[in-house]
Amino acid sequence: MAIRSKSEKVAEMPAESPRTFRSNPEIEKKIDAHIAANPSDFEHYSRLVQENPDRAVRTLVYKDQQKFEQDMKLVMKQLPGAQAFYEKQPPEIRSRIDSNLQGVNPYYHDKAFVGEVIREMNRQNRRSLTEVPAQKAGMGMAAG
């Protein structure tokens, strides 16, 4: 089996077709309602996209960055507890968390770390809910 170069793969791809976007009717309703309530915003963004596309892109990225900042406020509150939980775990669980964080962009590392710790905590909680402790398992209905 021969390994193909990136240029060979590109050459094999069919000609560009118009890009299609998925549409979720529920989200479209929300957007339409927001546009109806804020027509000047809609006009502003439409004009911005037409007249200054680079600025429009930066505006969208800035909104994403603001959301990330909001998320990070919560992450920073959760991080000390997540680190304490991580340190108490056996090596195999810590290595599973570490392997799930492989390749994560350093910019998102703290957020991803807290997410992985929360996943592990949920995994352990589910396990504890389904396991019957040995003492209780041996206790049946006693003849009295």
C-alpha positions as semicolon CSV with decimal commas, in nm:
position;residue;x (nm);y (nm);z (nm)
1;M;0,000;0,000;0,000
2;A;0,160;0,324;-0,116
3;I;0,139;0,638;0,091
4;R;0,003;0,930;-0,106
5;S;0,130;1,281;-0,069
6;K;-0,102;1,565;0,020
7;S;-0,080;1,705;-0,334
8;E;-0,188;1,369;-0,480
9;K;-0,485;1,356;-0,246
10;V;-0,588;1,709;-0,344
11;A;-0,560;1,622;-0,713
12;E;-0,797;1,326;-0,665
13;M;-1,068;1,537;-0,503
14;P;-1,358;1,641;-0,725
15;A;-1,393;2,002;-0,834
16;E;-1,524;2,245;-0,574
17;S;-1,897;2,220;-0,529
18;P;-2,099;2,490;-0,359
19;R;-2,084;2,445;0,014
20;T;-2,410;2,352;0,180
21;F;-2,491;2,426;0,539
22;R;-2,715;2,233;0,772
23;S;-3,018;2,413;0,903
24;N;-3,183;2,346;1,238
25;P;-3,539;2,486;1,233
26;E;-3,542;2,544;1,610
27;I;-3,221;2,747;1,597
28;E;-3,341;2,933;1,288
29;K;-3,656;3,038;1,482
30;K;-3,440;3,170;1,767
31;I;-3,219;3,362;1,526
32;D;-3,521;3,506;1,344
33;A;-3,675;3,617;1,674
34;H;-3,348;3,781;1,778
35;I;-3,318;3,958;1,442
36;A;-3,678;4,080;1,470
37;A;-3,605;4,217;1,817
38;N;-3,272;4,371;1,711
39;P;-3,300;4,488;1,349
40;S;-3,025;4,747;1,388
41;D;-2,781;4,474;1,496
42;F;-2,874;4,272;1,189
43;E;-2,815;4,575;0,966
44;H;-2,484;4,647;1,138
45;Y;-2,352;4,292;1,093
46;S;-2,476;4,271;0,733
47;R;-2,300;4,597;0,648
48;L;-1,988;4,487;0,836
49;V;-1,968;4,160;0,639
50;Q;-2,006;4,343;0,308
51;E;-1,780;4,639;0,376
52;N;-1,515;4,492;0,603
53;P;-1,512;4,109;0,606
54;D;-1,189;4,092;0,807
55;R;-1,343;4,304;1,082
56;A;-1,657;4,086;1,073
57;V;-1,446;3,775;1,126
58;R;-1,260;3,939;1,414
59;T;-1,594;4,042;1,569
60;L;-1,715;3,680;1,562
61;V;-1,386;3,556;1,704
62;Y;-1,407;3,819;1,978
63;K;-1,751;3,687;2,077
64;D;-1,601;3,336;2,096
65;Q;-1,314;3,471;2,305
66;Q;-1,558;3,641;2,545
67;K;-1,745;3,311;2,589
68;F;-1,413;3,136;2,654
69;E;-1,329;3,398;2,919
70;Q;-1,666;3,339;3,088
71;D;-1,606;2,962;3,082
72;M;-1,260;3,013;3,228
73;K;-1,399;3,203;3,529
74;L;-1,581;2,884;3,630
75;V;-1,284;2,664;3,537
76;M;-1,052;2,870;3,761
77;K;-1,291;2,814;4,053
78;Q;-1,304;2,439;3,981
79;L;-0,933;2,390;3,908
80;P;-0,804;2,355;4,269
81;G;-1,065;2,089;4,347
82;A;-0,995;1,911;4,019
83;Q;-0,622;1,906;4,093
84;A;-0,686;1,770;4,445
85;F;-0,911;1,495;4,305
86;Y;-0,650;1,411;4,038
87;E;-0,370;1,381;4,296
88;K;-0,577;1,135;4,504
89;Q;-0,634;0,901;4,210
90;P;-0,436;0,582;4,148
91;P;-0,175;0,595;3,867
92;E;-0,395;0,415;3,611
93;I;-0,671;0,676;3,642
94;R;-0,422;0,962;3,628
95;S;-0,264;0,812;3,315
96;R;-0,611;0,779;3,155
97;I;-0,679;1,148;3,225
98;D;-0,332;1,240;3,096
99;S;-0,377;1,037;2,777
100;N;-0,712;1,209;2,711
101;L;-0,531;1,543;2,738
102;Q;-0,265;1,447;2,480
103;G;-0,264;1,690;2,191
104;V;-0,481;1,951;2,364
105;N;-0,382;2,304;2,271
106;P;-0,210;2,461;2,578
107;Y;-0,456;2,755;2,555
108;Y;-0,738;2,511;2,642
109;H;-0,545;2,280;2,878
110;D;-0,699;2,394;3,210
111;K;-1,051;2,378;3,068
112;A;-0,989;2,033;2,919
113;F;-0,827;1,911;3,242
114;V;-1,128;2,014;3,452
115;G;-1,358;1,851;3,194
116;E;-1,165;1,522;3,211
117;V;-1,165;1,524;3,592
118;I;-1,541;1,586;3,597
119;R;-1,587;1,297;3,352
120;E;-1,383;1,073;3,579
121;M;-1,580;1,183;3,885
122;N;-1,905;1,105;3,702
123;R;-1,767;0,766;3,594
124;Q;-1,682;0,683;3,955
125;N;-2,021;0,804;4,082
126;R;-2,206;0,588;3,828
127;R;-1,995;0,291;3,926
128;S;-2,065;0,346;4,297
129;L;-2,439;0,364;4,230
130;T;-2,444;0,032;4,045
131;E;-2,214;-0,164;4,272
132;V;-2,361;-0,326;4,578
133;P;-2,126;-0,311;4,877
134;A;-2,010;-0,657;4,997
135;Q;-2,166;-0,616;5,343
136;K;-2,510;-0,537;5,209
137;A;-2,493;-0,807;4,944
138;G;-2,460;-1,076;5,212
139;M;-2,750;-0,939;5,412
140;G;-3,072;-1,093;5,302
141;M;-3,402;-1,107;5,472
142;A;-3,330;-1,250;5,813
143;A;-3,574;-1,495;5,962
144;G;-3,688;-1,345;6,275
